[in-house]
């Protein structure tokens, strides 16, 4: 027969006045010792959307107005200088191109304003902050790019139209 092992010692109660161990064990440390909870990372969708709008306003609309501005200048041999009181009638030979230039202007304006507003929201909500800042910068520069391209295209078109007109 095998020797009987003594039973495991039962925990003894603390003497009166001693510190008692909590029944459920010790609680997790709080304060500086706790691991801070990490919030899920916010999506950068707003910043990317604002950046896309601003790039379209700064690149696509100047391309459209560049082509239209060149054709406007080419179709108007004397340019905008006229003694006629009705200045808009001077543009009638290039009315389709004037319409495209105006459409690209208003499209760029709407997209630029949307890019600025969405970019500010993205920066504030920290949803694509870097892209939002980039969108703001590009959207502010977009009107300058637009008008420089229009001026250069119209001038080049006027020179090309004058050469065709003079020959």
Secondary structure, 3 states (H helix, E strand, C coil): CCCCCCCCCCCCCCCCCCCCCCCCCCCCCCHHHCCCCCCCCCCCHHHHHHHHHHHHHHHHHHHHHHHHHHHHHHHCCCCCCCCCCCHHHHHHHHHHHHHHHHHHHHHHHHHHHHHHHHHHHHHHHCCCHHHHHHHHHHHHHHHHHHHHHHHHHHHHHHHHHHHHHHC
